[in-house]
């Protein structure tokens, strides 16, 4: 069965899934056989694909069963189908378990908010798939800073409240300010920070896009799930 056919079978906009049925649906969707590959893909490649999909199912479903989905949660089946197809594609392409968990958490956080925007989700997922370890360290710090009101602080400098200083880390993840700012600067490729020249170096500021993104992220117990 090809991807398009799988999508048709999964998706019915009139259907709603609640509580445990959401988890069962995700598990079944990620476990769907890759029989469509058998005629065109060599057996060793097929085994790699199946292992990646199994790893994705194990990681995401375990996370959901740990309390990410509550019995009263209700999600449209069409949204679930779109999520499953995107995660399957990411797993197929070799996206790691940690980032797959983040993608799932972004989706389930978004479904509890209105308005729901699949375009925004696709944008966030595209970023998440490309994150490296240092990106995630910086984003973890920026999320904590945002939750603490750091980017709403009162300062005289223009845009100063959005300025990213090493004090948000202070040695937690990066041993030097230079390492921290290098990692922060790498987020320019996603449009998550702005940079301006200042006294021979670059000064970084969080963007609205960054704050919107980190508010959808959930790094809690990411390694334990």
N, C-alpha and C positions, 0 to 999 in steps of 0.2 A: 504494500500500500504506500503510495507516495505522500509527500507532505500535504499537497492540496487536498487529497482525499481524506487524510487524517483530520484536517481542519474542518471539513464539511461534517464529518461524523461527530467531532467534539462540540461544534458550535451550534447553539440554538438560542437566539436572542430572547426567546420567551421563557427560558428556563432559569431558575435561580438555584444556587447551591448554598447550603447552610451548615455551619459547624463542621462536624466530622466528615460530612459529604464533600466539603471543599478539599480536605486533605486526601480523601480517597480518590477524588477526581484528579488532583495533581499527581498522585502516585501512579494512577493508571495511565495518565497522559505521558509521563516520563518513561514509563515501562513499555510503551507501545513497541511492538516488534519492528525491527529494521529489515523486514523481508524484502522490501523494494530494492535493497542494495545487493541482494544475493546474486543477481544475474550480471551485474556490472562491476562489482567490487570484489577484489581478491579476498580470500578468507582471512589472512592476517589483518588486512585493513578493516574488514568487517568486525573482527574481534576487538580492535582498538575502539571503533565507534560504539560498540555495545558496552564496553567497559566504561567509556566516558559517560554514556547515558545512565548506566547503573550507578556510577559515582555521583552523578547529579541528583538522581532520585534519592539515594541514601542521605546525601547532605541536606537537601532541601526538605524532604519529608520529615527527617529527624528534627530539624529546626521548627517546623510547623507543629509537630507533636509536643514540642517543649513549651508550647503556650503561645505561639505566634498567631494561631487561629483559635478563637473562642466559640463556644457552642452557639452563641447568639449572632455570630457574624454571618452576613448574607452577601454573596457576590454573584453578579450576573455570569452565566455560563460563557457568554461570548468573550467577556474580559478574561476569564480563566483560560479559555482556549488560546487567545492571543498570547497570554503570558507563557503558556506551555510551549507553544511553537517557538517563541523567542529564546527561551531557556534551552530548549533542545538544540536549536541552531548554535547557541553559544557553546554548549557542551560538546557538540560535534566538532566545533572549531578549536577545541582545546582550552577553553576558559577554565581556570582553576576553581576548586570547590569554594574557597573563601569568597571569590568574586561572584560565584553563582548564588551563594547565600545572600550576599548584599543585593543582588538583582531581585531575588525573591522578596527580601524585606522591603525594598523600595516599592515593589508592586503592592504588597499587602498593607503597607502604610498608606499608599495612595488611594486604595479602594475605600478607605475610611474617611476620605476627604472629598469635598465637593468644591468646585467642579472637577470631575475626573477627566484627565487629558491624556489620551494615549500618545499623542505627539510628544508631550513632555516626558512621559515614561520612556519612550524610545530614545529620546535625547539623553536622559539619565543613564539608561542601560548602555548606550554606546560609550559614554564616558567610563562607566564602571568596568566594562570589558577590557579597557586599556590601562587601568590603574596598575602601577607597580607598588612595591612595598613602601618606598618613601612617600609616594603620593598618598597612600592610605594613612601613614603616620601624620602627615601634615593635615589632612582632612579630619582626622580624629581630633587633633588639637584645635582646629578652627571650629569644629562642631561644639566642643566643650566651651570654647571662648564665647561662641554665639549664645549658648544656653546660659552662660554666666553674665550675659549682657555686655560683654567686652566691646562689641561693635556698636553699642549705643551710648558709650561713655561720653562725657562732656569734655571736649578739648577745644582750644582756641584755633588750632591749625585747621585750615580748610581741608575737608575730607578726612581729618585726623582720626575721627572715630572709626573709620574703615581701615586705618593703617595696621599692617601686620608687623608686630614687633617680636623679637626673640623671647620676650618675657612670657608669651603664651606657652612656650615650651620649657625654657629655663633648665635644659638638660634632661628632660624626661625621655625624649626620643633621640635628640641630636646633641652630641657632646660639645659642639661649637656653634656659634652664631652663623659662621660661614656655611657650615653644612645645612643648617636650617634654612637659610635664605636661598641656597642653591636648590634645595628640594622644593621650596615655596615657588621659586621662579619657574620650575618645571610645569606648574599648573597653568602657566600662560597658554600652553597649547590647547587647553580646554576652554579658555575664556573665563576661568574661575578666579583669576586675579588680574589686576592691572599693574603696570609698572611705570614709574616716572624716574627721571634722573634726579639725584640729590647728593651733592657734595661728593662727587666721584664714584658713587655707587647707585644701585637701583633701590627704590623704595616701593614696596608692594602693598596693594590695597585689595581687600575682598570685593568682589562684584556682587550685584543682585543675583546673578546666575549661581554664584557659589553658595550664597546663603540659602537660596531655594533648594539647591542640591543637597547640602549637608543636613537640612531639616528633614529630608526624606531618608537619610542614611541612619543605620542602626548598627553600631560597632560592638554592642554589648555581647560578651561571651562568644565572639565570632569564631574563635579557635576551638571552643569546647563543643560547639553544636554537632 
